[in-house]
Amino acid sequence: MSSVMEGGGHYNAHASAQAAAATFGLDVVAAAAATAPVGPGSAVVVADYGASEGRNSLAPVGVVVDAVRRVHGEQQPVWVFHTDLPDNDFASLFRTVADDPHSYRRPGVYPAAVGGSFYEQLFPAGSVGLGWSSIAVHWLSAAPGPLDGFWFTTATAVQYEVWARAGAADWSAFLTARAAEMLPGARLVVVVGAAHGDGPTRRSGAERSMDEVARGVQALVERGLVTDAERAAMVIPAWYRTEAEWRAPFGAGSDLVLEQLELVDIGDPLWRQTRDDPAAYPATVAAALRVSFGPSLLAGLDPDRRATVAAELFDGHLARAIAAQPPEPWFDWRLAVLEIAKPR
């Protein structure tokens, strides 16, 4: 991934849609954990790929620890490695794991962190007993080239092919790294945003909000808060894959087996979360997009200006634009839930 989420506890506070998405993989990861092989030091090694500040990892890791100990006993040691890019806010992650009342922390469970891209091998060969990744693998290792706008659906035909090749290469690299790390018999559960449609008409389900953010950027250019050059350089390196793209690396010659793939349409979790207080929806959406996509969108700005521009763009323009429209959902998200195994 080319950038981290917004730190300082903001991602934990405003990533409730990601938390809602992760629940669709809990039963799958619980079943996978029950078969997790014991690894180095007689411990079960659990790898959490793309943890950000950690709050959304608490529930799945807790489910995993419970499942492992039902099989191996309450004294079974478990190592939990949370991975993310080196610039991730690991301090907030460790405070969350230590202090959150819903933490998986208990005797014999040892949290740790690895700072590195999950498109590379992060653990010794044959050491991981269970892998988990939630709402992370739609991020590319880097922006593969320019777009006419900043979101992948604005790509020209030529740009689309470049981005599609990068999406395929990154997914293959992710799986190659995991195959090296996993013990025979280990499983990897991935919950991730997936595409509606195919070809140049594919969409993520967030296009309405991204179009409004683009209008907001233009308004900031007109106000002199963002330059034309800065706007032209803006890009969000995300790629929402189709079912065929998720399946493509598996088959003859693959070290991993795709045991199941389910596509789930989840609509707009933020709309459901604010149904008792619809007036809160605009600010909720603005904060969610700011912490998730703002850092990559605004990465080219001087660091001392980013917070001001982010506030103007998301908390200001986007929230006002949503509030000015009839109350209704702005997202139509789809998930892919994958269970992947390394044969014994």
N, C-alpha and C positions, 0 to 999 in steps of 0.2 A: 504494500500500500504506500501511497506517496505522501500521505499526511495523516495525522492523528485527529481524534475527535476533540472538541473543546474541553479543556481541563478545568481544574479548580472546583470540582464537584458539580459543574454544570451539566455534564453528560449524564451523570447519575440522576440528577434532578429532573431532566427533561427527555429522557429516552424511554418513556413508557410505552410507546408503540413498539419499540424493539423488544421490550420485556414481554408484551402481549404476544408477539410473534414467536418468541422462544417457547412458549407454553405448548405449541403444536409439536414440539420435538421431545417433550418430557417423557411420554410413555415409551417412545422409541429408545431414548438413551437409557432409561431404567432397564429395559430388557437387554440392551447391549451390555450394560455394566454387570449384569448378572453372569455374563460369560467372560468377563475381562480376565486375561491371564495375569498371574503374579509376575512381577519383573525384578529388576535389580534391588538388592537389599531386602528381598522378601516382601516388597511393597508393591501395591498396584499404583502405577503411574498414570495420572489423568492429565491430559493436555487440553487446555482451553485456548483455542486459537482465535485471537482478536478480542481480548477481554475488555479493552478500554478501562473505565474506572471501577469495574468489578461488580456493581450492584446487580446487573442482569445475569451475572454468572452464579449468584448465590443459590437460586432455586435449582438449576440443573445440576450443579455440583453436589448440592445436598441430596438430591435424588440419587445421584451416582454413588455417593458414600453409603447411603442406606442400602442400596441394592448390593453393593460389594460386600457389605458386612452381613447381610442376610445369608450370603453364600459362604463366606470365609470366616465368619465370627466377628464379634464386636471388638476384638483386639487387633483386627487386620490393619496394618499401617497403610496409609494412603498418602501419596505425594500428589499435590495439586499444583501444576505449573500453569500460570496465567501468562499468555504471550501477547505481545503487541509491539509496535515500533518503538525504538529507543526513546523517542520524545514523548511517549505516552505518559500520562499522569499516574505513575505507579504509586506515588505517595497516597493519593486518594484511594487507589485500589486497596492498598494494605490497611489503611484506616477503615475502609468499608468492611473488609474481611474480619478485622479485629473487633469492630464496634457495632456493626449492624445487628439488630436483634434477630434477623433472619439468616445470619451467617451459618455456613456449614461447619465452622470451627468447632472442634471437639478433640479430646485427647487422642493422639495417634494419627491425626490428620495434619499434614504439614504443607502449608501454602508457600509457594515460591513464584518467581517471575523470570521470564526470559524476554529480553529486549532484542527483537529482530523481526524481519519480514517472514510471514508464513509462506512465502514463495520460495524460501530456502529451508534446508534441513536445520532444525533447531535443537534436536535431541540426538544422543548417540544411537547408532543403528540398533534396532531390536530392543528398545527400552520402553516404549509407550504401550500401555494396556488398553487405554480408551481415549479417543479423541472426541472433542466437541467444538463446534464452531457455529455461532449464531449471528446472523445479519452482519456478515463480514466479507464473505468471498465475492460479493458483487463489486468490491473495490478492486481496481486493477493495481498492478505493481507500480505503474506510472501512466500518465496520459500518453497514449501512443502517437498522438499527433493533434493538429488543430481541429476544431469544429466550427461550423458557421455560427453556432451559439456556444453555450457552455455545457449543455446536457446532450447525451448521446443521440437523442431523437432529432436533433438539429443537424445531423451529419448529412453531407452530400453523398451521392452514390460511391464516389471514390473514398471519401472519409469513412463511410460505413464499412467498407471492406477492410480498411486498415484496422479499425477498432474491433471488428469481428475476429480478425486473425490474432490480435492481442488478447482478446478475451479467451480464445481457445488455448493460446500458448500459456497464459497464466493459470488456467484451470488444470492443464496438464502438469505444469510445474508444481502446483499445490499438491496434486495427487502423488507425483513422483517423490516429493519430500516426505509426505506422510507414509508412503510405502516403505521407505528406508527406515523410518523411525519406529514403525509399529512392530510389535511382537507377533509371531504367528498366532492366529486366533483372535487378535485384537480387532476392534471395530471403531469406526469413525462415524459420528452423526453430524450432519450439516443441515442447518436451517438457514435459508437464504432467500432474498428477494429474487423473483423469477419474472420472465417477460410474459406479457400478453401478446399474442400474435407472433409473426415471424418476418424475416426480411426487413426491408427499410420501414415497414409499417409497425414494427414491434414497438411496444411502449412499456413503461414501468408501472404505470398507475399514479405517477406523481406529476404528470405533465402540466396539469392546470396550475399547480403551485409553482412549478419551475418557470412556466411562461410568465407568471406574475412577478417572480423574482427578477426575470430578465427585464421586465418593464421597470422594476424598481432600480436596477442597475443603470438603465438609461436615464431615469430621473436624477440619479446621483451624478451622472456625467453632466447633465444639463445644469445642475447646481454647482458644478465645479469641485465636487467632493471626490470624484473618480475621473481619471483621465481617459481619453479614447484609447491610448495604448494599454492602459491597465485593463480596461474592459475587454479589449481584443485578446488579451492573454488569459482571460479567465476560462477555466475548464474544470469540470468535476470528473475525475477519472473513475467512473462507475460504468458497469456493463451488466445488464440484466439478461441472463441467458435463457434460451428456450429449452424445452425438454430434450430435444435432439442434441443440443450443445452440452447439457449436463451428462448425457449418456455417451457422448462420442469417445472419450478416452478408454472406456471399458471394452472388454472383449478379448480376442486372441492376442496374446503377448502381454496383457496387463498383469501386474503383480497384485492388483486389487479386484474385488468383485463387488459390483453394485447389487446389493441384496434387495433394496426397495427404493423407489422414488415415487413420492406423492406430491402432486400439485394441489395447493389449497388456496382458494380465493378468500381473503380475510377482510376485504373492504377497507374501512377506515377505523382502526382502533381508537384514535384520538376523538373521533365523533362519538363513539360509544362511551368513552371515558368521561366526556363532558355533557352527556345527555341530561343530567340533572341541573346543569348550569351552562346552557348554550352560550351565554355571553362570554364564557371563559375560552371557548373554542378558538377564536382568532389568535389570542396571545399564546395558547397552548401549541398551535401549529407553528407559529413564528418561532417560538423557543426551540421546538423539536428540530426544525430545519436548520436553525442557526447552529445548534451544537453538533449536528450530524454532517451537514454539507458546507456550512460556513467556512470552516478552516481551509478546506481544499479550494473553494471558490475564491477566497480572498488571500490565498497564500502569496501571491505576487505583490501585495501591498506592503509598504513599510510597516514593520511590527507595531510601531507606536500609533498607527492609524487604524489598524484592523478592528479593534474593539468599537471605535466610534462608527466606522462604516458598517460593521455588522449590526449595531444597534439601529442605525438609520434604515438599513435595508430590510432587516427581518422584523425587529420589534416595532419599527415605525411603519414603513411602506407596506410590507406584507400583511401585518396585523390589521392595518386600516383597510386595505383592499378586501380582505376576507370579511371584515365587519360590515362593509358597505354592501355586500351581496346578500341575497336571501339565505337564511340558515340552511345549510346542507353540507354533506361530506365533500371534501376536496380531494380525497385519495381513493384509489381502488387497487390496493396492494394484492399481489399474488406471491405465495411462498413455494419454494421447493424444499421438501424434507427428504433427505437422502440418508440411507444406512449403507455403509461401505465396510467390507470385511477384508482382512488379509488372511488367506487360507492357512491352515495349519500345515 
